[in-house]
């Protein structure tokens, strides 16, 4: 009996040490151990943290979505709602959040009724953990910085329109946007072609709005070239660049951008205090 008690104490000490290293050193967050432990404990039968976990998850999911939409609206102010929702869906997908949680070590501390824990359980723990940070001394600003540091960099290397949004009919969308800008509808012109009699023909299509050249692209068929040219034209209209080029990550984020991003949270936090 005495040996079992000592073993339990050693295990408890080891868990507390690992938990401290996880929260304070690895993630650099300041929150109560109780809130973070609840976020990392999937509710199971005969466990009393069910209501706490559910509340952490609900508020964490809402806070994350609102913050990300705010970020997207600042980084891509001309992107329509459909595009913003597509970017949000990508960033908050279970697959993405699970990948982040696993690489940050959440699974090592996650208490779950199943092993290995499912994608849903792991991603939910990540979202619940964001609310735990929100409840800590740093408040909403700390939770927002956590999202900025870990969630938003998942956009690196992505083409927002081609990889994430993927509009079904970019040409129709382009017609609508040009109409809203009071410009003539797009006109496609085949400007050149090569390898027509080979197994890999290439067609070059240019899109014009009146006399203005909107874009030019190539494809294995005229239809594919037109579609790709329409996407390029939309990128110009929405001022979309590769996420690597917008410098909205890490130390390179401008102070003006940070002020726009965090000012609403700071105002809200000040009112709460």
C-alpha positions as CSV (number, residue, x, y, z in Angstrom):
1,X,0.0,0.0,0.0
2,X,2.8,2.4,1.0
3,X,4.6,1.6,-2.3
4,X,1.5,2.3,-4.3
5,X,1.0,5.7,-2.6
6,X,4.6,6.7,-3.3
7,X,4.2,5.7,-6.9
8,X,1.0,7.7,-7.2
9,X,2.9,10.7,-5.8
10,X,5.7,10.3,-8.2
11,X,3.3,10.1,-11.1
12,X,1.4,13.2,-9.9
13,X,4.7,15.1,-9.5
14,X,5.8,14.0,-13.0
15,X,2.5,15.1,-14.5
16,X,2.6,18.5,-12.8
17,X,6.2,19.1,-13.9
18,X,5.4,18.1,-17.5
19,X,2.2,20.3,-17.4
20,X,4.2,23.3,-16.2
21,X,6.8,22.8,-19.0
22,X,4.0,22.4,-21.5
23,X,2.1,25.6,-20.6
24,X,4.7,28.0,-19.4
25,X,7.8,27.0,-21.4
26,X,6.6,25.4,-24.6
27,X,3.5,27.6,-25.2
28,X,4.5,30.5,-23.0
29,X,0.9,31.1,-21.8
30,X,-0.3,32.2,-18.4
31,X,-3.6,30.6,-17.3
32,X,-4.9,28.7,-14.4
33,X,-3.9,25.0,-14.3
34,X,-7.5,24.1,-13.6
35,X,-8.8,25.8,-16.8
36,X,-6.1,24.3,-19.0
37,X,-6.5,20.8,-17.4
38,X,-10.2,21.0,-18.0
39,X,-9.6,21.9,-21.7
40,X,-7.3,18.9,-22.0
41,X,-9.8,16.5,-20.4
42,X,-12.5,15.1,-22.6
43,X,-15.7,14.6,-20.6
44,X,-16.3,10.9,-19.7
45,X,-18.6,9.1,-17.4
46,X,-18.2,9.9,-13.7
47,X,-16.0,12.9,-14.4
48,X,-17.2,16.2,-13.1
49,X,-15.5,18.6,-15.5
50,X,-18.1,18.1,-18.3
51,X,-19.8,21.5,-18.0
52,X,-16.5,23.3,-17.7
53,X,-15.1,21.6,-20.8
54,X,-18.3,22.3,-22.8
55,X,-18.1,26.0,-21.9
56,X,-14.4,26.2,-22.7
57,X,-15.0,24.6,-26.0
58,X,-18.0,26.7,-27.0
59,X,-16.3,30.0,-26.1
60,X,-13.0,28.9,-27.5
61,X,-14.5,28.0,-30.9
62,X,-16.4,31.3,-31.0
63,X,-13.4,33.4,-30.0
64,X,-11.2,31.7,-32.6
65,X,-13.6,32.2,-35.4
66,X,-14.3,35.9,-34.6
67,X,-10.5,36.6,-34.3
68,X,-9.6,34.9,-37.5
69,X,-12.4,36.6,-39.5
70,X,-11.2,39.9,-38.1
71,X,-7.6,39.1,-39.2
72,X,-8.8,38.0,-42.7
73,X,-10.8,41.2,-43.1
74,X,-7.7,43.3,-42.3
75,X,-5.2,41.3,-44.3
76,X,-7.6,40.9,-47.3
77,X,-10.1,43.8,-47.1
78,X,-11.4,43.3,-50.7
79,X,-12.0,39.6,-50.3
80,X,-15.8,38.9,-50.4
81,X,-17.6,37.0,-47.7
82,X,-17.5,33.7,-49.6
83,X,-13.7,33.8,-49.8
84,X,-13.3,34.8,-46.1
85,X,-15.5,31.9,-45.0
86,X,-13.4,29.5,-47.1
87,X,-10.2,30.7,-45.5
88,X,-11.8,30.5,-42.0
89,X,-13.0,27.0,-42.8
90,X,-9.5,25.9,-43.7
91,X,-7.8,27.4,-40.7
92,X,-10.4,25.9,-38.2
93,X,-10.7,22.5,-39.9
94,X,-10.3,19.5,-37.6
95,X,-7.4,18.3,-39.7
96,X,-5.5,21.6,-39.3
97,X,-6.2,22.0,-35.6
98,X,-5.3,18.4,-34.9
99,X,-2.0,18.9,-36.7
100,X,-1.2,21.9,-34.6
101,X,-2.2,20.3,-31.3
102,X,-0.1,17.2,-32.0
103,X,3.0,19.2,-32.9
104,X,2.6,21.4,-29.8
105,X,2.3,18.4,-27.5
106,X,-1.3,18.5,-26.5
107,X,-1.8,14.8,-27.0
108,X,0.8,14.0,-24.4
109,X,-1.4,15.6,-21.7
110,X,-4.8,14.9,-23.2
111,X,-7.1,12.8,-21.1
112,X,-9.5,10.9,-23.3
113,X,-11.7,7.9,-23.2
114,X,-10.1,6.6,-26.4
115,X,-6.6,5.9,-27.5
116,X,-5.4,7.2,-29.7
117,X,-7.8,10.2,-29.4
118,X,-9.8,11.0,-32.4
119,X,-9.3,14.0,-34.7
120,X,-12.4,15.7,-33.2
121,X,-11.2,15.2,-29.6
122,X,-7.7,16.6,-30.3
123,X,-9.0,19.6,-32.3
124,X,-11.6,20.4,-29.7
125,X,-8.9,20.3,-26.9
126,X,-7.0,22.9,-28.9
127,X,-10.0,25.2,-29.2
128,X,-10.9,24.7,-25.5
129,X,-7.3,25.6,-24.6
130,X,-7.7,28.9,-26.4
131,X,-10.5,29.8,-24.1
132,X,-8.4,28.7,-21.1
133,X,-5.8,31.3,-22.3
134,X,-8.5,33.9,-22.7
135,X,-9.4,33.4,-19.0
136,X,-5.8,33.8,-17.9
137,X,-4.1,37.0,-16.8
138,X,-3.4,38.0,-20.4
139,X,-7.0,37.8,-21.4
140,X,-8.3,38.1,-24.9
141,X,-5.1,39.8,-26.1
142,X,-3.0,36.7,-25.1
143,X,-5.5,34.4,-26.7
144,X,-5.4,36.5,-29.9
145,X,-1.6,36.4,-29.9
146,X,-1.6,32.7,-29.5
147,X,-3.8,32.3,-32.6
148,X,-1.6,34.8,-34.5
149,X,1.5,32.8,-33.6
150,X,0.2,29.3,-34.2
151,X,-3.0,29.1,-36.3
152,X,-2.6,31.9,-38.9
153,X,0.9,30.7,-40.1
154,X,-1.0,27.7,-41.5
155,X,-1.6,30.0,-44.5
156,X,2.0,30.1,-45.5
157,X,2.6,28.7,-48.9
158,X,-1.1,28.8,-49.8
159,X,-2.8,30.5,-52.7
160,X,-6.1,31.8,-51.1
161,X,-8.2,31.7,-54.3
162,X,-6.7,28.6,-55.9
163,X,-6.0,26.4,-52.8
164,X,-8.6,27.5,-50.3
165,X,-11.5,29.3,-51.8
166,X,-11.7,27.4,-55.1
167,X,-14.8,29.2,-56.6
168,X,-16.7,26.9,-58.9
169,X,-17.3,29.4,-61.7
170,X,-14.6,32.1,-61.6
171,X,-15.7,33.6,-64.9
172,X,-19.2,34.3,-63.7
173,X,-17.7,35.8,-60.5
174,X,-15.4,38.0,-62.6
175,X,-18.4,39.2,-64.7
176,X,-20.1,40.2,-61.5
177,X,-17.1,42.0,-60.0
178,X,-16.5,44.0,-63.2
179,X,-20.1,45.0,-63.3
180,X,-19.9,46.2,-59.7
181,X,-16.8,48.3,-60.8
182,X,-18.8,49.6,-63.8
183,X,-16.4,48.1,-66.3
184,X,-17.2,46.2,-69.5
185,X,-17.6,42.4,-69.2
186,X,-14.6,40.2,-69.8
187,X,-13.7,39.2,-73.3
188,X,-11.5,36.1,-73.9
189,X,-9.0,36.1,-76.8
190,X,-6.8,33.3,-78.0
191,X,-3.5,35.1,-78.3
192,X,-1.3,32.1,-79.3
193,X,-1.0,28.3,-79.1
194,X,1.7,25.7,-79.4
195,X,2.0,21.9,-79.8
196,X,-1.6,21.7,-81.2
197,X,-0.7,18.5,-83.0
198,X,1.0,16.9,-80.1
199,X,-0.2,15.1,-76.9
200,X,0.5,18.2,-74.9
201,X,-1.1,21.2,-76.6
202,X,-0.9,24.6,-74.9
203,X,-3.3,27.5,-75.4
204,X,-2.7,31.0,-74.3
205,X,-5.8,33.1,-73.5
206,X,-5.9,36.8,-72.6
207,X,-8.9,38.4,-70.9
208,X,-9.8,42.0,-71.7
209,X,-12.3,44.4,-70.2
210,X,-12.8,46.9,-73.0
211,X,-9.2,47.8,-73.9
212,X,-7.8,46.9,-70.5
213,X,-5.8,43.7,-70.3
214,X,-7.0,41.9,-67.2
215,X,-4.9,38.8,-67.3
216,X,-3.3,36.1,-69.4
217,X,-2.9,32.4,-68.8
218,X,-2.1,29.1,-70.5
219,X,-3.8,25.7,-70.3
220,X,-4.2,22.4,-72.0
221,X,-7.4,23.6,-73.5
222,X,-9.0,27.0,-74.2
223,X,-11.6,26.4,-71.5
224,X,-8.9,25.7,-68.9
225,X,-6.8,28.7,-69.9
226,X,-9.9,31.0,-69.7
227,X,-10.7,29.7,-66.2
228,X,-7.2,30.2,-65.0
229,X,-7.1,33.7,-66.5
230,X,-10.3,34.5,-64.7
231,X,-8.8,33.5,-61.4
232,X,-5.7,35.7,-62.1
233,X,-8.0,38.6,-62.9
234,X,-10.0,38.1,-59.6
235,X,-6.7,38.0,-57.7
236,X,-5.9,41.5,-59.1
237,X,-9.3,42.8,-58.2
238,X,-9.2,41.4,-54.7
239,X,-5.5,42.2,-54.3
240,X,-4.7,38.7,-53.3
241,X,-1.0,37.6,-53.2
242,X,0.7,34.5,-52.0
243,X,0.4,34.4,-48.2
244,X,4.2,34.3,-48.0
245,X,4.3,37.8,-49.6
246,X,2.0,39.7,-47.3
247,X,4.3,39.7,-44.3
248,X,1.6,39.1,-41.8
249,X,3.5,36.6,-39.6
250,X,6.0,36.7,-36.8
251,X,8.3,39.7,-36.2
252,X,7.6,41.1,-39.7
253,X,4.0,42.1,-38.8
254,X,3.7,45.9,-39.0
255,X,2.7,47.8,-35.9
256,X,-0.2,49.4,-37.8
257,X,-1.5,46.0,-38.6
258,X,-1.2,44.8,-35.0
259,X,-2.9,47.9,-33.8
260,X,-5.9,47.3,-36.0
261,X,-5.9,43.6,-35.1
262,X,-5.8,43.9,-31.3
263,X,-7.3,47.3,-30.6
264,X,-10.9,45.8,-30.4
265,X,-9.7,43.2,-27.9
266,X,-7.9,45.8,-25.8
267,X,-10.9,48.0,-25.7
268,X,-13.1,45.1,-24.7
269,X,-10.6,43.9,-22.1
270,X,-10.4,47.3,-20.6
271,X,-14.2,47.5,-20.2
272,X,-14.3,44.1,-18.5
273,X,-11.7,45.2,-16.0
